[in-house]
Each structure stands twice: as structure tokens, then as C-alpha cells.
């Protein structure tokens, strides 16, 4: 679909088609009506990456068609945030005349926020030296003078140079509260900030009357656990990626959350610990038996939950499952649906104009 065809009416048609597909996937589980959460039709992606094409004295952003591999010049990218679109051309204007910056530069990554902060990562096929760093300092100063709250990172083989922080600090508005999140360059964060706010609000709503404690697997930078902590006595969360755990700790302090503990463990490791199959030094001082977790929250990778984790999840009365791949969610539902019923079902349109869907399901143990 071309940009000119992406009208509000066309967006509603594609959103309705996604809702119908999700309803059909869950037809065998007697779900309630799907709660559909629409995205802005443009400027919804807070991250974007482009290859850089050099042509004589010019250079410009490009993308490649996934099917034909045809090169497509990109001067503006409506899917990306307004901030990314505003900085794309000024950045190229700064890069073109400076050999130390443009030589063997092959890719530019952007990470932006609703709060107005921005990380620009320049990727090279050469080692970065003092000349590059001096030129990059000048680039950052110039972009700041143009009103951009920007950090510059240079990456090459086994090399990373940060001018300013390697992260941005996002502020999300969720049900009348402002939540603060550190988001680190090259680490996973929710790509659609507006939809993320809606997902956080939905998870708060479905768990509002919860009792006891919450266990969360795959917590990332604490995106959900920070918000959900207000609905539970205590929250115990796990995450394997070290940068994400560090960000989660920053976010706990920034938001003044005092009932949340993050463990650096994979879901599989935590499952073994809960079953007494293996002990871990990382759990020293953590009284797992002291937690009264009636609710478990999972937001797994696209592959979904492995069989052992599915069995662990089934032991909890309430299951909150956010999925970036409804097909693997339905695979997991073959087991979860034997013990639990669907109380709430939601569609979150993280990626408008694509076939991708994000789904949320809240399950309660069958009576």
C-alpha cells in the first residue's frame, strides 16, 4: 500500500481484518468480545534503522524491498516518529561535507521518545579514531544547536564510542500517572509508544482487583512490572539480558517503586528453581516460598512459551499473557485452555499497515 492509499478509512479496514483474524484464532476458547486498541496511523515507530547509500558527493537513507531487494530511497519515513523524521535531513546535511564522519558509514539507527530525547547510532566498516570522535562531537553540538536533545554513538567491529548517554529517558502517561523508563540503545524496548501506553493501561485494568503477589517472566526493562506494581502486594520479575536488568533497576528507583524485585534469570532457569530442580546463587536471600503469587504475567519472544514454562504458568490462578505472535499464543492456549478460561482479550495494533498483531489475553482458572 502506497502512502497516498493510507487513509483513515483504509486503516480502519485493515484494523478490522486483524480483529477478525484474532477472533477466529480464539474461536475455540469462547472468548468475550475483543477489545481493539488502534495505533496512530503514522509516526508511531519510536525506532528506525536505515542503510546509507553513497552516490558521488551525495548520501541518503535507503531501505530494501524484502521480496525484490530493490533499493528504495527514503527522505521521509511516515511510520517513524515525528522526531526521527525531523532529524533525518539535518543529520545528512551535517554528514555530507565531513569525510571523517561519512567514510565507510553504512547504517544509521535512531531511537526516539515521546519525551523528545534521541539516540543516533552511526555504524561503520572501519575503525573509529580521534578524528572521528572530534567530528562526532561537532556533529552533536550542531544538532543540539538546532534544538535536538541528541546523543551520538559510533559503532564499528568490537568498538563503541558514546558521546553523551547510551540511553534515552522516556515518559509515558498511563491512567493519569507519568511513568519514567530508561531505554538503552541496541536493547529491546516497545516500538510503538502510544500503543505501549494503551497496553500498560489495559494490564492495569484487568488486574485491578488482584490479590497477593505477581510473578513476571521476560520483564525486560520493567516496562510492565513498574506499572503493575501498584495493583499487587509484591512483584517478583525475571529477565536474562544484563542491560535490560540494569535499566529495570534504574526505572524502579526513578518511579519510586518499593515492592518490586528483578532477578537476572531466564524463564527456563526460574522454572527449574521454582520446581526445586536446580539452585542458583542469584536467588540467595530471596525467599521464593514467601511469595503468594496468584497471578503470573508473561510477554515472551515470538516463539512463545516452552512446554516446561507452560506447565509452570498453569499453576497460577490468573494468567496475563501479552504476545507479539498470536500463532504461538494459540499453540500455548491448547494447554492453557484446558485449565483456564479467557476472561479478557485485546488486540494492540503495534504495527499498522502490516499483518503483525500484538494480542493480550487474561485467563482465569476454571471453576
Helices and strands as residue ranges (DSSP letters): G 3-5, H 8-25, G 27-29, E 35-37, E 47-55, E 58-64, E 71-74, H 82-96, H 99-102, E 105-112, E 117-124, H 130-145, E 149-156, E 159-163, E 167-174, E 177-184, H 193-206, E 213-217, H 223-228, G 229-231, E 235-238, H 242-254, E 260-263, H 267-274, G 281-283, G 288-290, E 293-298, H 307-313, E 318-323, H 326-339, E 340-348, E 358-365
